[in-house]
Structures are given as C-alpha cells and as structure tokens.
Amino acid sequence: MGGVRLAAVKAETDRRVAIMKSFGEAKEGNVVTLDFVDAATAVGFNGAAKGTIPGEPFNRALTKIWLGERPVQADLKKAMLGG
C-alpha cells in the first residue's frame, strides 16, 4: 500500500491502534474480530465490542492487508479463503 493511500486512512489507523492497545496484553487463544457493519469496522476482543472505526476506505485497506495481492501472511490468506 503506497504512502498516499496510507495517509488517507491515518486517523482511522490511529483509532485502530488505540482500540487494540485497550485490550492490554493479548495471549494465545484470544480472539480479535474485525467486522464491516453499517459503513464501519467493528472491533471485538473475546466476544466484547471494543470500538468502531468509520469508513469504507479504512476497511478496504485493512482487508487488502490479509486478502490483497501481497498479503502479510500468504498461508493465512489461503486458510481464510478456504484453501
């Protein structure tokens, strides 16, 4: 993702970081959910709602990290897509 596109979602990225820091220390077995609902990304931790991040551009950027042409973890992409 280019610098210009990253800059376009910086405030939303900062919000995601703040929400995830509120989890405290994550441990193996914890579950983080990211759901796109009503034009916002809803963040959950172990079944509890932790916050939302407005905007489709942020959700698109977040999805590309995992499912785009160059995912951060190719084997996870494959598993997420059922392959």
C-alpha positions as CSV (number, residue, x, y, z in Angstrom):
1,M,0.0,0.0,0.0
2,G,1.5,3.3,-1.1
3,G,2.2,6.2,1.2
4,V,-0.5,8.3,-0.3
5,R,-3.1,5.6,0.4
6,L,-1.8,5.1,3.9
7,A,-2.1,8.8,4.6
8,A,-5.7,8.7,3.6
9,V,-6.6,6.4,6.4
10,K,-4.1,7.6,9.1
11,A,-6.7,8.8,11.5
12,E,-8.6,5.5,11.2
13,T,-5.4,3.6,11.6
14,D,-4.5,5.6,14.8
15,R,-8.0,4.8,16.1
16,R,-7.4,1.0,15.4
17,V,-4.2,1.2,17.3
18,A,-5.8,2.9,20.3
19,I,-8.6,0.3,20.4
20,M,-6.2,-2.6,20.2
21,K,-4.0,-1.1,22.9
22,S,-7.0,-1.1,25.2
23,F,-7.0,-4.9,25.1
24,G,-3.9,-5.0,27.3
25,E,-1.7,-8.0,26.7
26,A,-3.1,-10.4,24.2
27,K,-2.5,-14.1,24.9
28,E,-2.7,-17.2,22.7
29,G,-6.3,-18.2,22.4
30,N,-7.6,-14.6,22.5
31,V,-9.9,-13.8,19.6
32,V,-9.9,-10.4,17.8
33,T,-12.8,-9.8,15.4
34,L,-13.0,-7.1,12.7
35,D,-16.4,-6.9,11.1
36,F,-17.6,-4.4,8.5
37,V,-21.1,-3.3,9.5
38,D,-23.0,-0.1,8.7
39,A,-20.0,1.5,6.9
40,A,-17.7,1.0,9.9
41,T,-15.2,-1.6,11.1
42,A,-16.4,-3.0,14.4
43,V,-13.6,-4.3,16.6
44,G,-14.2,-7.0,19.2
45,F,-12.0,-8.8,21.7
46,N,-13.0,-12.2,23.1
47,G,-16.6,-11.5,22.3
48,A,-16.8,-8.0,23.7
49,A,-17.3,-4.9,21.5
50,K,-14.3,-2.6,21.8
51,G,-15.0,0.1,19.3
52,T,-15.7,1.1,15.7
53,I,-13.7,2.7,13.0
54,P,-15.8,4.6,10.5
55,G,-15.3,4.4,6.7
56,E,-15.2,2.0,3.8
57,P,-11.7,3.2,2.7
58,F,-10.2,2.0,6.0
59,N,-12.0,-1.3,5.8
60,R,-10.8,-1.8,2.2
61,A,-7.2,-1.1,3.2
62,L,-7.5,-3.4,6.2
63,T,-8.9,-6.2,4.0
64,K,-6.1,-5.8,1.5
65,I,-3.5,-6.5,4.2
66,W,-4.9,-10.0,4.6
67,L,-6.5,-10.8,1.2
68,G,-4.8,-8.5,-1.3
69,E,-2.3,-9.5,-4.0
70,R,0.6,-9.4,-1.4
71,P,-0.8,-10.4,1.9
72,V,1.3,-10.2,5.0
73,Q,0.8,-13.9,5.5
74,A,0.1,-16.0,2.4
75,D,-0.8,-19.1,4.3
76,L,-3.4,-17.2,6.4
77,K,-4.9,-15.8,3.2
78,K,-5.2,-19.3,1.9
79,A,-6.9,-20.5,5.1
80,M,-9.2,-17.5,5.2
81,L,-10.4,-18.3,1.7
82,G,-10.9,-21.9,2.4
83,G,-8.0,-23.3,0.5
